Amino acid sequence: MKKILYTRFQNIDDIIADLMKNAAIRKAVTRANLCKFWSKVAGEKFAKSSKPYSMIKGSIMVIACETSVVAQELMLRKTQLLVKFKPYVESLNMRLTDLRFDAKKWQGEADVK
């Protein structure tokens, strides 16, 4: 039996660098990183009952809320949330102009199968 030698391995850093050349992937990674900061911005109380859902028009973040009461409370705090988001947005070189809160987008742990 002939022995096969695998010598053309590609370094993981090279693979990631190639992926990051794709603008759509780079944009998705940046948005995902921004979403990770939601718990720090919203605080522990609201992080449990809300989560980032999507980005629309490039600079508006949609937040899924567990109830309409949570959505209303976050709406009242929108200006403060945008101010708290500012350092994270600037470090990622992004724009965030608005937050929208939607109780219809919520999918809790029991809803996901």
N, CA, C and O atoms as a GROMACS GRO file, in nm:
protein
  452
    1MET      N    1   0.084  -0.117   0.000
    1MET     CA    2   0.000   0.000   0.000
    1MET      C    3   0.089   0.124   0.000
    1MET      O    4   0.188   0.132   0.072
    2LYS      N    5   0.051   0.220  -0.083
    2LYS     CA    6   0.129   0.342  -0.096
    2LYS      C    7   0.102   0.436   0.021
    2LYS      O    8  -0.013   0.457   0.059
    3LYS      N    9   0.207   0.494   0.077
    3LYS     CA   10   0.196   0.585   0.190
    3LYS      C   11   0.169   0.726   0.138
    3LYS      O   12   0.240   0.774   0.049
    4ILE      N   13   0.069   0.790   0.192
    4ILE     CA   14   0.032   0.925   0.149
    4ILE      C   15   0.084   1.023   0.252
    4ILE      O   16   0.058   1.010   0.371
    5LEU      N   17   0.157   1.121   0.204
    5LEU     CA   18   0.209   1.226   0.292
    5LEU      C   19   0.132   1.354   0.268
    5LEU      O   20   0.117   1.401   0.155
    6TYR      N   21   0.083   1.409   0.375
    6TYR     CA   22   0.010   1.535   0.367
    6TYR      C   23   0.102   1.646   0.415
    6TYR      O   24   0.129   1.660   0.534
    7THR      N   25   0.151   1.723   0.322
    7THR     CA   26   0.247   1.826   0.359
    7THR      C   27   0.203   1.966   0.322
    7THR      O   28   0.275   2.062   0.348
    8ARG      N   29   0.088   1.980   0.262
    8ARG     CA   30   0.042   2.112   0.220
    8ARG      C   31  -0.068   2.165   0.312
    8ARG      O   32  -0.175   2.206   0.267
    9PHE      N   33  -0.040   2.164   0.440
    9PHE     CA   34  -0.135   2.219   0.535
    9PHE      C   35  -0.130   2.371   0.529
    9PHE      O   36  -0.024   2.430   0.507
   10GLN      N   37  -0.244   2.430   0.548
   10GLN     CA   38  -0.250   2.576   0.550
   10GLN      C   39  -0.266   2.621   0.694
   10GLN      O   40  -0.348   2.567   0.768
   11ASN      N   41  -0.189   2.719   0.732
   11ASN     CA   42  -0.192   2.773   0.866
   11ASN      C   43  -0.329   2.837   0.893
   11ASN      O   44  -0.386   2.901   0.805
   12ILE      N   45  -0.383   2.819   1.014
   12ILE     CA   46  -0.514   2.873   1.049
   12ILE      C   47  -0.517   3.026   1.037
   12ILE      O   48  -0.619   3.083   1.001
   13ASP      N   49  -0.406   3.090   1.068
   13ASP     CA   50  -0.399   3.236   1.054
   13ASP      C   51  -0.418   3.279   0.909
   13ASP      O   52  -0.480   3.381   0.881
   14ASP      N   53  -0.363   3.201   0.817
   14ASP     CA   54  -0.379   3.232   0.675
   14ASP      C   55  -0.524   3.212   0.630
   14ASP      O   56  -0.575   3.289   0.549
   15ILE      N   57  -0.588   3.109   0.683
   15ILE     CA   58  -0.728   3.083   0.648
   15ILE      C   59  -0.816   3.198   0.696
   15ILE      O   60  -0.902   3.248   0.623
   16ILE      N   61  -0.794   3.241   0.821
   16ILE     CA   62  -0.873   3.352   0.876
   16ILE      C   63  -0.847   3.481   0.799
   16ILE      O   64  -0.939   3.558   0.773
   17ALA      N   65  -0.721   3.504   0.764
   17ALA     CA   66  -0.688   3.624   0.688
   17ALA      C   67  -0.759   3.624   0.552
   17ALA      O   68  -0.806   3.728   0.507
   18ASP      N   69  -0.766   3.508   0.488
   18ASP     CA   70  -0.836   3.497   0.360
   18ASP      C   71  -0.986   3.522   0.378
   18ASP      O   72  -1.048   3.589   0.296
   19LEU      N   73  -1.044   3.469   0.485
   19LEU     CA   74  -1.186   3.490   0.511
   19LEU      C   75  -1.216   3.637   0.537
   19LEU      O   76  -1.318   3.689   0.492
   20MET      N   77  -1.128   3.704   0.610
   20MET     CA   78  -1.152   3.844   0.646
   20MET      C   79  -1.136   3.939   0.528
   20MET      O   80  -1.170   4.057   0.539
   21LYS      N   81  -1.085   3.891   0.416
   21LYS     CA   82  -1.079   3.972   0.295
   21LYS      C   83  -1.218   3.991   0.234
   21LYS      O   84  -1.242   4.086   0.161
   22ASN      N   85  -1.308   3.898   0.266
   22ASN     CA   86  -1.445   3.905   0.217
   22ASN      C   87  -1.520   4.010   0.298
   22ASN      O   88  -1.530   3.997   0.420
   23ALA      N   89  -1.572   4.112   0.233
   23ALA     CA   90  -1.638   4.224   0.302
   23ALA      C   91  -1.761   4.178   0.381
   23ALA      O   92  -1.785   4.229   0.491
   24ALA      N   93  -1.838   4.085   0.328
   24ALA     CA   94  -1.959   4.040   0.397
   24ALA      C   95  -1.924   3.966   0.527
   24ALA      O   96  -1.991   3.984   0.629
   25ILE      N   97  -1.821   3.886   0.523
   25ILE     CA   98  -1.778   3.814   0.643
   25ILE      C   99  -1.722   3.912   0.745
   25ILE      O  100  -1.750   3.901   0.864
   26ARG      N  101  -1.642   4.007   0.700
   26ARG     CA  102  -1.584   4.107   0.790
   26ARG      C  103  -1.695   4.188   0.858
   26ARG      O  104  -1.687   4.217   0.978
   27LYS      N  105  -1.797   4.223   0.782
   27LYS     CA  106  -1.910   4.299   0.836
   27LYS      C  107  -1.987   4.216   0.940
   27LYS      O  108  -2.026   4.268   1.045
   28ALA      N  109  -2.009   4.088   0.910
   28ALA     CA  110  -2.082   4.000   1.002
   28ALA      C  111  -2.004   3.979   1.132
   28ALA      O  112  -2.063   3.978   1.240
   29VAL      N  113  -1.874   3.963   1.123
   29VAL     CA  114  -1.791   3.946   1.242
   29VAL      C  115  -1.793   4.072   1.328
   29VAL      O  116  -1.802   4.063   1.450
   30THR      N  117  -1.785   4.187   1.265
   30THR     CA  118  -1.788   4.313   1.338
   30THR      C  119  -1.921   4.332   1.409
   30THR      O  120  -1.924   4.374   1.525
   31ARG      N  121  -2.031   4.301   1.342
   31ARG     CA  122  -2.163   4.313   1.404
   31ARG      C  123  -2.178   4.215   1.519
   31ARG      O  124  -2.234   4.249   1.623
   32ALA      N  125  -2.128   4.094   1.501
   32ALA     CA  126  -2.135   3.994   1.608
   32ALA      C  127  -2.056   4.041   1.730
   32ALA      O  128  -2.099   4.021   1.843
   33ASN      N  129  -1.942   4.102   1.707
   33ASN     CA  130  -1.862   4.155   1.818
   33ASN      C  131  -1.937   4.266   1.890
   33ASN      O  132  -1.932   4.274   2.013
   34LEU      N  133  -2.006   4.351   1.817
   34LEU     CA  134  -2.083   4.458   1.879
   34LEU      C  135  -2.195   4.400   1.966
   34LEU      O  136  -2.222   4.451   2.075
   35CYS      N  137  -2.258   4.295   1.920
   35CYS     CA  138  -2.367   4.233   1.995
   35CYS      C  139  -2.318   4.174   2.128
   35CYS      O  140  -2.395   4.164   2.223
   36LYS      N  141  -2.194   4.135   2.133
   36LYS     CA  142  -2.140   4.078   2.257
   36LYS      C  143  -2.136   4.180   2.370
   36LYS      O  144  -2.133   4.143   2.487
   37PHE      N  145  -2.137   4.306   2.337
   37PHE     CA  146  -2.130   4.412   2.438
   37PHE      C  147  -2.267   4.449   2.494
   37PHE      O  148  -2.275   4.531   2.586
   38TRP      N  149  -2.375   4.391   2.442
   38TRP     CA  150  -2.508   4.428   2.487
   38TRP      C  151  -2.525   4.411   2.638
   38TRP      O  152  -2.583   4.498   2.703
   39SER      N  153  -2.476   4.301   2.695
   39SER     CA  154  -2.495   4.278   2.838
   39SER      C  155  -2.426   4.385   2.922
   39SER      O  156  -2.475   4.421   3.029
   40LYS      N  157  -2.312   4.435   2.876
   40LYS     CA  158  -2.241   4.541   2.948
   40LYS      C  159  -2.316   4.674   2.936
   40LYS      O  160  -2.321   4.752   3.031
   41VAL      N  161  -2.372   4.698   2.820
   41VAL     CA  162  -2.442   4.825   2.796
   41VAL      C  163  -2.578   4.826   2.866
   41VAL      O  164  -2.613   4.924   2.931
   42ALA      N  165  -2.653   4.718   2.854
   42ALA     CA  166  -2.789   4.713   2.910
   42ALA      C  167  -2.790   4.690   3.060
   42ALA      O  168  -2.883   4.732   3.129
   43GLY      N  169  -2.688   4.626   3.111
   43GLY     CA  170  -2.687   4.592   3.253
   43GLY      C  171  -2.744   4.453   3.276
   43GLY      O  172  -2.815   4.399   3.191
   44GLU      N  173  -2.714   4.398   3.390
   44GLU     CA  174  -2.752   4.260   3.420
   44GLU      C  175  -2.904   4.240   3.416
   44GLU      O  176  -2.952   4.138   3.366
   45LYS      N  177  -2.978   4.336   3.468
   45LYS     CA  178  -3.125   4.327   3.474
   45LYS      C  179  -3.187   4.308   3.335
   45LYS      O  180  -3.272   4.222   3.315
   46PHE      N  181  -3.143   4.390   3.240
   46PHE     CA  182  -3.202   4.386   3.106
   46PHE      C  183  -3.134   4.285   3.014
   46PHE      O  184  -3.193   4.243   2.915
   47ALA      N  185  -3.012   4.246   3.044
   47ALA     CA  186  -2.942   4.149   2.960
   47ALA      C  187  -3.012   4.013   2.960
   47ALA      O  188  -3.005   3.939   2.863
   48LYS      N  189  -3.080   3.982   3.070
   48LYS     CA  190  -3.150   3.854   3.080
   48LYS      C  191  -3.282   3.854   3.003
   48LYS      O  192  -3.329   3.749   2.961
   49SER      N  193  -3.341   3.970   2.985
   49SER     CA  194  -3.472   3.976   2.921
   49SER      C  195  -3.470   4.046   2.785
   49SER      O  196  -3.576   4.079   2.730
   50SER      N  197  -3.351   4.068   2.731
   50SER     CA  198  -3.339   4.127   2.597
   50SER      C  199  -3.208   4.082   2.535
   50SER      O  200  -3.113   4.046   2.605
   51LYS      N  201  -3.205   4.085   2.402
   51LYS     CA  202  -3.081   4.048   2.332
   51LYS      C  203  -3.083   4.106   2.192
   51LYS      O  204  -3.189   4.122   2.132
   52PRO      N  205  -2.965   4.136   2.139
   52PRO     CA  206  -2.958   4.189   2.002
   52PRO      C  207  -3.016   4.087   1.904
   52PRO      O  208  -2.991   3.967   1.914
   53TYR      N  209  -3.094   4.136   1.810
   53TYR     CA  210  -3.159   4.049   1.713
   53TYR      C  211  -3.100   4.066   1.574
   53TYR      O  212  -3.069   3.967   1.507
   54SER      N  213  -3.085   4.190   1.530
   54SER     CA  214  -3.031   4.215   1.395
   54SER      C  215  -2.989   4.360   1.382
   54SER      O  216  -3.011   4.442   1.471
   55MET      N  217  -2.928   4.390   1.268
   55MET     CA  218  -2.894   4.527   1.231
   55MET      C  219  -2.968   4.556   1.102
   55MET      O  220  -2.968   4.476   1.009
   56ILE      N  221  -3.032   4.673   1.097
   56ILE     CA  222  -3.100   4.712   0.974
   56ILE      C  223  -3.045   4.845   0.927
   56ILE      O  224  -3.002   4.929   1.006
   57LYS      N  225  -3.046   4.864   0.798
   57LYS     CA  226  -2.997   4.986   0.733
   57LYS      C  227  -2.855   5.021   0.777
   57LYS      O  228  -2.814   5.137   0.772
   58GLY      N  229  -2.781   4.920   0.820
   58GLY     CA  230  -2.640   4.938   0.851
   58GLY      C  231  -2.608   5.003   0.984
   58GLY      O  232  -2.495   4.989   1.032
   59SER      N  233  -2.703   5.075   1.045
   59SER     CA  234  -2.668   5.145   1.167
   59SER      C  235  -2.778   5.143   1.274
   59SER      O  236  -2.769   5.215   1.373
   60ILE      N  237  -2.881   5.062   1.254
   60ILE     CA  238  -2.989   5.053   1.352
   60ILE      C  239  -2.992   4.911   1.407
   60ILE      O  240  -3.009   4.814   1.333
   61MET      N  241  -2.974   4.899   1.539
   61MET     CA  242  -2.974   4.768   1.602
   61MET      C  243  -3.113   4.737   1.654
   61MET      O  244  -3.173   4.817   1.726
   62VAL      N  245  -3.164   4.620   1.618
   62VAL     CA  246  -3.294   4.573   1.666
   62VAL      C  247  -3.268   4.483   1.786
   62VAL      O  248  -3.189   4.389   1.779
   63ILE      N  249  -3.335   4.512   1.896
   63ILE     CA  250  -3.320   4.436   2.018
   63ILE      C  251  -3.449   4.358   2.044
   63ILE      O  252  -3.557   4.417   2.052
   64ALA      N  253  -3.438   4.227   2.057
   64ALA     CA  254  -3.553   4.144   2.090
   64ALA      C  255  -3.573   4.150   2.241
   64ALA      O  256  -3.479   4.136   2.318
   65CYS      N  257  -3.697   4.172   2.281
   65CYS     CA  258  -3.729   4.186   2.424
   65CYS      C  259  -3.829   4.078   2.464
   65CYS      O  260  -3.916   4.039   2.387
   66GLU      N  261  -3.814   4.032   2.588
   66GLU     CA  262  -3.899   3.924   2.638
   66GLU      C  263  -4.045   3.966   2.647
   66GLU      O  264  -4.135   3.887   2.616
   67THR      N  265  -4.069   4.088   2.689
   67THR     CA  266  -4.205   4.139   2.700
   67THR      C  267  -4.211   4.283   2.649
   67THR      O  268  -4.108   4.348   2.629
   68SER      N  269  -4.332   4.330   2.627
   68SER     CA  270  -4.347   4.468   2.582
   68SER      C  271  -4.310   4.566   2.693
   68SER      O  272  -4.273   4.680   2.665
   69VAL      N  273  -4.320   4.523   2.818
   69VAL     CA  274  -4.280   4.609   2.931
   69VAL      C  275  -4.130   4.634   2.926
   69VAL      O  276  -4.084   4.746   2.947
   70VAL      N  277  -4.053   4.529   2.898
   70VAL     CA  278  -3.908   4.543   2.885
   70VAL      C  279  -3.875   4.634   2.768
   70VAL      O  280  -3.787   4.720   2.778
   71ALA      N  281  -3.945   4.614   2.657
   71ALA     CA  282  -3.922   4.698   2.538
   71ALA      C  283  -3.949   4.845   2.571
   71ALA      O  284  -3.872   4.933   2.531
   72GLN      N  285  -4.057   4.872   2.643
   72GLN     CA  286  -4.090   5.011   2.678
   72GLN      C  287  -3.986   5.070   2.773
   72GLN      O  288  -3.945   5.185   2.757
   73GLU      N  289  -3.942   4.992   2.871
   73GLU     CA  290  -3.841   5.040   2.966
   73GLU      C  291  -3.710   5.072   2.894
   73GLU      O  292  -3.646   5.174   2.922
   74LEU      N  293  -3.670   4.986   2.802
   74LEU     CA  294  -3.548   5.011   2.726
   74LEU      C  295  -3.564   5.131   2.633
   74LEU      O  296  -3.470   5.206   2.611
   75MET      N  297  -3.683   5.147   2.579
   75MET     CA  298  -3.710   5.263   2.492
   75MET      C  299  -3.689   5.393   2.569
   75MET      O  300  -3.635   5.490   2.516
   76LEU      N  301  -3.732   5.395   2.693
   76LEU     CA  302  -3.714   5.514   2.776
   76LEU      C  303  -3.566   5.541   2.807
   76LEU      O  304  -3.528   5.654   2.835
   77ARG      N  305  -3.485   5.437   2.801
   77ARG     CA  306  -3.342   5.449   2.830
   77ARG      C  307  -3.256   5.453   2.704
   77ARG      O  308  -3.134   5.442   2.712
   78LYS      N  309  -3.318   5.467   2.589
   78LYS     CA  310  -3.247   5.458   2.462
   78LYS      C  311  -3.128   5.554   2.452
   78LYS      O  312  -3.020   5.513   2.410
   79THR      N  313  -3.145   5.678   2.489
   79THR     CA  314  -3.036   5.776   2.480
   79THR      C  315  -2.917   5.734   2.565
   79THR      O  316  -2.802   5.742   2.520
   80GLN      N  317  -2.944   5.688   2.686
   80GLN     CA  318  -2.836   5.643   2.774
   80GLN      C  319  -2.767   5.520   2.718
   80GLN      O  320  -2.645   5.507   2.727
   81LEU      N  321  -2.844   5.428   2.658
   81LEU     CA  322  -2.786   5.308   2.598
   81LEU      C  323  -2.695   5.344   2.481
   81LEU      O  324  -2.587   5.286   2.466
   82LEU      N  325  -2.738   5.438   2.398
   82LEU     CA  326  -2.655   5.480   2.285
   82LEU      C  327  -2.524   5.543   2.333
   82LEU      O  328  -2.420   5.522   2.272
   83VAL      N  329  -2.530   5.619   2.441
   83VAL     CA  330  -2.409   5.679   2.497
   83VAL      C  331  -2.316   5.571   2.549
   83VAL      O  332  -2.194   5.579   2.530
   84LYS      N  333  -2.371   5.470   2.615
   84LYS     CA  334  -2.289   5.360   2.667
   84LYS      C  335  -2.228   5.278   2.554
   84LYS      O  336  -2.118   5.225   2.567
   85PHE      N  337  -2.301   5.266   2.443
   85PHE     CA  338  -2.253   5.189   2.328
   85PHE      C  339  -2.140   5.261   2.254
   85PHE      O  340  -2.058   5.196   2.188
   86LYS      N  341  -2.134   5.392   2.265
   86LYS     CA  342  -2.044   5.474   2.184
   86LYS      C  343  -1.898   5.426   2.184
   86LYS      O  344  -1.841   5.413   2.076
   87PRO      N  345  -1.834   5.398   2.300
   87PRO     CA  346  -1.694   5.354   2.295
   87PRO      C  347  -1.675   5.221   2.221
   87PRO      O  348  -1.575   5.201   2.152
   88TYR      N  349  -1.772   5.130   2.236
   88TYR     CA  350  -1.763   5.001   2.168
   88TYR      C  351  -1.778   5.018   2.017
   88TYR      O  352  -1.707   4.955   1.939
   89VAL      N  353  -1.873   5.102   1.978
   89VAL     CA  354  -1.898   5.127   1.836
   89VAL      C  355  -1.775   5.191   1.771
   89VAL      O  356  -1.735   5.153   1.661
   90GLU      N  357  -1.717   5.289   1.839
   90GLU     CA  358  -1.599   5.356   1.786
   90GLU      C  359  -1.480   5.262   1.776
   90GLU      O  360  -1.404   5.268   1.679
   91SER      N  361  -1.462   5.173   1.874
   91SER     CA  362  -1.349   5.082   1.870
   91SER      C  363  -1.362   4.981   1.755
   91SER      O  364  -1.261   4.932   1.704
   92LEU      N  365  -1.485   4.950   1.715
   92LEU     CA  366  -1.509   4.859   1.603
   92LEU      C  367  -1.520   4.933   1.470
   92LEU      O  368  -1.540   4.872   1.365
   93ASN      N  369  -1.508   5.067   1.476
   93ASN     CA  370  -1.516   5.150   1.356
   93ASN      C  371  -1.650   5.130   1.284
   93ASN      O  372  -1.656   5.108   1.163
   94MET      N  373  -1.757   5.137   1.362
   94MET     CA  374  -1.892   5.119   1.309
   94MET      C  375  -1.976   5.243   1.334
   94MET      O  376  -1.930   5.341   1.394
   95ARG      N  377  -2.098   5.238   1.285
   95ARG     CA  378  -2.197   5.344   1.314
   95ARG      C  379  -2.317   5.278   1.380
   95ARG      O  380  -2.362   5.171   1.338
   96LEU      N  381  -2.368   5.342   1.483
   96LEU     CA  382  -2.490   5.298   1.548
   96LEU      C  383  -2.572   5.424   1.576
   96LEU      O  384  -2.538   5.502   1.665
   97THR      N  385  -2.678   5.442   1.499
   97THR     CA  386  -2.755   5.565   1.510
   97THR      C  387  -2.883   5.549   1.590
   97THR      O  388  -2.937   5.648   1.641
   98ASP      N  389  -2.933   5.426   1.602
   98ASP     CA  390  -3.061   5.408   1.670
   98ASP      C  391  -3.072   5.265   1.724
   98ASP      O  392  -3.004   5.174   1.677
   99LEU      N  393  -3.159   5.249   1.822
   99LEU     CA  394  -3.194   5.119   1.877
   99LEU      C  395  -3.344   5.103   1.864
   99LEU      O  396  -3.420   5.196   1.894
  100ARG      N  397  -3.387   4.986   1.820
  100ARG     CA  398  -3.531   4.957   1.811
  100ARG      C  399  -3.557   4.834   1.898
  100ARG      O  400  -3.481   4.737   1.894
  101PHE      N  401  -3.663   4.838   1.974
  101PHE     CA  402  -3.695   4.731   2.067
  101PHE      C  403  -3.823   4.663   2.023
  101PHE      O  404  -3.924   4.729   1.999
  102ASP      N  405  -3.819   4.529   2.013
  102ASP     CA  406  -3.932   4.455   1.958
  102ASP      C  407  -3.957   4.328   2.041
  102ASP      O  408  -3.872   4.240   2.048
  103ALA      N  409  -4.074   4.321   2.104
  103ALA     CA  410  -4.109   4.204   2.184
  103ALA      C  411  -4.150   4.086   2.095
  103ALA      O  412  -4.148   3.971   2.141
  104LYS      N  413  -4.186   4.111   1.971
  104LYS     CA  414  -4.228   4.004   1.880
  104LYS      C  415  -4.112   3.918   1.833
  104LYS      O  416  -4.132   3.805   1.789
  105LYS      N  417  -3.991   3.969   1.842
  105LYS     CA  418  -3.874   3.897   1.793
  105LYS      C  419  -3.815   3.802   1.897
  105LYS      O  420  -3.724   3.724   1.865
  106TRP      N  421  -3.865   3.806   2.019
  106TRP     CA  422  -3.807   3.728   2.129
  106TRP      C  423  -3.829   3.578   2.108
  106TRP      O  424  -3.940   3.533   2.077
  107GLN      N  425  -3.721   3.502   2.125
  107GLN     CA  426  -3.728   3.357   2.128
  107GLN      C  427  -3.652   3.313   2.252
  107GLN      O  428  -3.529   3.319   2.256
  108GLY      N  429  -3.724   3.268   2.350
  108GLY     CA  430  -3.661   3.222   2.474
  108GLY      C  431  -3.604   3.083   2.456
  108GLY      O  432  -3.615   3.024   2.349
  109GLU      N  433  -3.544   3.032   2.561
  109GLU     CA  434  -3.484   2.898   2.558
  109GLU      C  435  -3.588   2.791   2.529
  109GLU      O  436  -3.558   2.695   2.458
  110ALA      N  437  -3.709   2.806   2.582
  110ALA     CA  438  -3.813   2.706   2.561
  110ALA      C  439  -3.869   2.711   2.419
  110ALA      O  440  -3.921   2.611   2.370
  111ASP      N  441  -3.858   2.825   2.353
  111ASP     CA  442  -3.912   2.839   2.217
  111ASP      C  443  -3.823   2.775   2.111
  111ASP      O  444  -3.872   2.737   2.004
  112VAL      N  445  -3.695   2.763   2.138
  112VAL     CA  446  -3.599   2.712   2.040
  112VAL      C  447  -3.593   2.560   2.053
  112VAL      O  448  -3.572   2.507   2.162
  113LYS      N  449  -3.610   2.492   1.940
  113LYS     CA  450  -3.606   2.344   1.943
  113LYS      C  451  -3.490   2.292   1.864
  113LYS      O  452  -3.471   2.170   1.855
   0.00000   0.00000   0.00000
